[in-house]
């Protein structure tokens, strides 16, 4: 399977102008994500987003706050050893959804502080197994990988 400019086989059917627009749109959204949710919207919107986060966290039994704590703990525990070895701790998200809505979810779920937008991968067009292989190629086989997700992820790691 040949890689397209955006890493998705479906992009092979797009012309250069469309790819340029798509790349610009992604860069703009990634830049907005780097500011964090607290820098976006009005005070009323941010308050509404905070309430939405609280409701979602409560409905999921604290999954969102546990995920944030887990990623933070992983970073703090692994950062010292990684730095001594000349490596870094990088959290990656692989989603079966579209990239832009997934970036919005990362912001709303307060996971954007732990997962940079450039480390969000969509398996929408290539499948989870192929996407995990692309991640492995990008970061190397010598890295430690932990997949958290549904039953499909368990056999991929």
C-alpha positions in Angstrom: 0.0 0.0 0.0 1.6 3.3 -1.1 1.6 6.1 1.4 -0.2 9.3 0.4 1.0 12.8 1.5 -1.3 12.7 4.5 -0.7 9.0 5.4 -4.2 7.9 4.4 -4.9 5.8 1.3 -8.1 7.8 0.8 -6.1 10.9 0.2 -4.7 9.5 -2.9 -7.8 10.7 -4.8 -7.4 14.3 -3.7 -5.7 16.8 -6.0 -2.8 19.0 -5.0 -5.0 22.1 -4.2 -7.3 20.0 -2.0 -4.3 18.5 -0.2 -2.9 22.0 0.4 -6.2 23.2 1.8 -6.5 20.2 4.0 -2.9 20.6 5.3 -3.5 24.3 6.1 -6.8 23.4 7.9 -5.0 20.8 10.0 -2.1 23.1 10.9 -4.6 25.8 11.9 -6.6 23.4 14.1 -3.4 21.9 15.6 -2.2 25.4 16.5 -5.5 26.2 18.2 -5.2 22.9 20.1 -1.7 23.9 21.3 -3.3 26.9 23.1 -5.6 24.6 25.1 -9.3 24.9 25.8 -8.8 27.7 28.3 -7.6 30.0 25.5 -10.5 29.4 23.2 -14.1 30.7 23.2 -15.8 33.1 25.5 -16.0 32.9 29.3 -19.5 31.6 29.0 -18.5 28.9 26.5 -15.6 27.8 28.7 -17.9 27.5 31.6 -20.3 25.4 29.5 -17.4 23.2 28.4 -16.3 22.7 32.0 -19.8 21.7 33.0 -19.9 19.3 30.0 -16.6 17.8 31.2 -17.9 17.4 34.7 -21.1 15.6 33.5 -19.2 13.4 31.1 -16.7 12.4 33.8 -19.5 11.6 36.2 -21.4 9.6 33.6 -18.3 7.6 32.8 -17.5 6.8 36.4 -14.5 9.2 36.5 -12.9 7.8 33.4 -11.8 11.2 32.1 -10.1 12.2 35.4 -8.5 8.8 35.7 -7.2 9.0 32.2 -5.6 12.4 32.9 -4.1 11.1 36.1 -2.8 8.0 34.5 -1.1 9.9 31.7 0.4 12.4 34.2 1.7 9.6 36.4 3.2 7.7 33.4 5.0 10.9 32.3 6.3 11.7 35.7 7.5 8.1 36.5 9.1 7.5 33.1 10.5 11.0 32.4 13.6 10.7 34.6 14.7 7.3 33.2 14.0 8.4 29.6 15.9 11.6 30.0 19.0 9.7 31.3 18.8 7.4 28.2 18.4 10.4 25.9 14.8 9.5 25.1 11.5 11.2 25.8 8.0 10.1 26.9 5.4 10.6 24.2 1.8 9.8 24.5 0.0 8.8 21.2 -3.7 8.5 20.5 -5.0 6.2 17.8 -8.7 6.8 16.9 -11.0 5.2 14.5 -12.8 8.5 14.1 -12.0 11.5 11.9 -8.9 13.5 13.0 -10.5 16.9 13.6 -13.4 15.7 15.8 -10.9 13.6 17.7 -8.7 16.7 18.4 -11.8 18.5 19.7 -12.5 15.6 22.0 -8.9 15.6 23.3 -9.5 19.3 24.3 -12.9 18.8 25.8 -11.7 15.7 27.7 -8.6 17.6 29.0 -6.3 15.1 27.4 -4.6 17.7 25.2 -2.2 18.5 27.9 -0.8 15.0 27.7 -1.2 14.2 24.0 0.0 16.7 21.4 -2.1 17.1 18.3 0.8 15.9 16.1 0.6 12.6 18.0 -3.0 11.8 17.2 -3.4 9.2 14.5 -6.6 8.2 12.7 -7.1 4.7 11.6 -10.3 5.6 9.8 -9.0 4.8 6.3 -6.2 2.3 6.9 -7.4 0.2 9.9 -6.1 0.0 13.4 -3.5 -2.7 12.8 -2.0 -0.6 9.9 -2.2 2.5 12.0 -0.4 0.9 14.9 2.3 -0.3 12.5 2.7 3.3 11.3 3.1 4.5 14.9 5.7 1.7 15.5 7.6 2.8 12.3 7.5 6.4 13.4 8.8 5.8 17.0 10.7 2.6 16.5 10.5 -1.0 17.7 12.7 -0.3 20.8 10.0 1.8 22.4 7.6 0.6 25.0 4.0 0.6 23.9 0.9 0.4 26.0 -2.5 0.3 24.4 -5.6 1.3 26.3 -8.9 0.6 24.6 -11.4 -1.9 23.5 -10.9 -5.6 22.8 -9.5 -4.9 19.3 -6.5 -3.2 20.8 -5.5 -6.1 23.1 -4.2 -8.3 20.3 -2.3 -5.5 18.6 0.3 -4.8 21.3 
